[in-house]
Amino acid sequence: MAITEITKENFSTEVSGSSLPVVLDFWGPRCGHCMELMPGYHELAGNPKYEGRVKFCSVDTSTNRRVAMTLRPAVMSLPTFIFFKGGKETARLSGGNITIEAVASKADELLG
């Protein structure tokens, strides 16, 4: 499954209005930990157990800062992963100690 790139124009349709739970990755090209997590995030998005059950999205904050700032609380550090179900935030992981296993665990919680 491909990762959907989120902008201010498609946030409400792809995230808030999604019928599927959403994992939203906020990253930046200058964030080393973001770049380390990216291959694992792409693997998660391609995992058959999530196909048709969880939508994986991503926001490049270097070009879409407004998306990060309009959320409450605003995204203030990278990487940040926000988990949505029914258009509402259910969990958030933020900072340099995030592991892809923690992201997977929260994605699994969206299924339960």
GIUR-V930375 format. One record per residue. N is the residue number from 1. RES is the residue in one small letter. PSI is psi in degrees with one decimal (* if undefined). D_LAST is the distance of its C-alpha to the last C-alpha in Angstrom with 2 decimals. Layout:
N	RES	PSI	D_LAST
N	RES	PSI	D_LAST
This chain:
1	m	136.5	20.26
2	a	154.1	22.42
3	i	129.6	21.62
4	t	124.9	22.65
5	e	129.0	25.27
6	i	135.7	24.97
7	t	174.3	28.13
8	k	-27.7	29.10
9	e	-32.4	29.99
10	n	3.0	26.64
11	f	-50.1	24.16
12	s	-34.9	23.77
13	t	-49.3	23.34
14	e	-28.1	21.11
15	v	-66.6	18.86
16	s	-38.0	19.37
17	g	8.1	19.80
18	s	136.3	17.17
19	s	-16.6	15.22
20	l	152.7	12.67
21	p	151.6	10.74
22	v	136.0	13.48
23	v	121.8	14.37
24	l	118.1	17.98
25	d	119.8	20.44
26	f	121.1	23.67
27	w	169.5	26.39
28	g	147.6	30.16
29	p	-18.3	32.64
30	r	3.0	34.43
31	c	107.1	31.40
32	g	-44.6	31.74
33	h	-34.8	28.32
34	c	-45.8	26.79
35	m	-33.3	28.82
36	e	-37.6	27.81
37	l	-22.0	24.07
38	m	-46.8	24.63
39	p	-40.3	24.98
40	g	-36.9	21.75
41	y	-41.0	19.95
42	h	-37.1	21.63
43	e	-46.0	20.53
44	l	-46.9	16.82
45	a	-28.5	17.45
46	g	-0.9	19.19
47	n	125.1	16.68
48	p	-26.4	16.33
49	k	-18.7	12.67
50	y	-13.5	12.06
51	e	123.1	14.96
52	g	5.5	14.61
53	r	-28.9	10.91
54	v	136.4	11.42
55	k	131.9	14.90
56	f	126.8	16.72
57	c	165.7	19.64
58	s	145.6	22.44
59	v	117.7	25.22
60	d	104.8	28.53
61	t	-15.1	29.75
62	s	-22.9	33.31
63	t	-8.3	33.57
64	n	48.1	30.97
65	r	-33.0	31.43
66	r	-35.8	31.22
67	v	-45.0	27.48
68	a	-35.6	26.90
69	m	-24.5	29.37
70	t	-17.7	28.17
71	l	148.0	24.74
72	r	119.3	24.93
73	p	153.7	25.14
74	a	153.4	26.72
75	v	116.6	25.76
76	m	-12.9	28.55
77	s	156.2	27.91
78	l	147.2	26.88
79	p	156.9	24.60
80	t	132.9	21.89
81	f	126.6	18.34
82	i	137.1	16.69
83	f	127.8	13.11
84	f	143.1	13.03
85	k	128.5	10.95
86	g	28.3	13.37
87	g	0.4	16.18
88	k	142.5	15.63
89	e	130.3	15.31
90	t	-23.7	12.41
91	a	163.4	13.67
92	r	134.7	16.77
93	l	134.0	18.32
94	s	142.9	22.07
95	g	179.6	25.19
96	g	-4.3	26.83
97	n	9.9	24.78
98	i	138.6	21.53
99	t	156.9	20.62
100	i	-26.9	18.83
101	e	-37.9	16.82
102	a	-39.3	15.61
103	v	-44.2	14.74
104	a	-41.1	12.83
105	s	-43.6	10.89
106	k	-36.3	10.04
107	a	-39.7	9.30
108	d	-37.2	6.78
109	e	-32.4	5.14
110	l	-28.1	5.57
111	l	-23.1	3.82
112	g	*	0.00
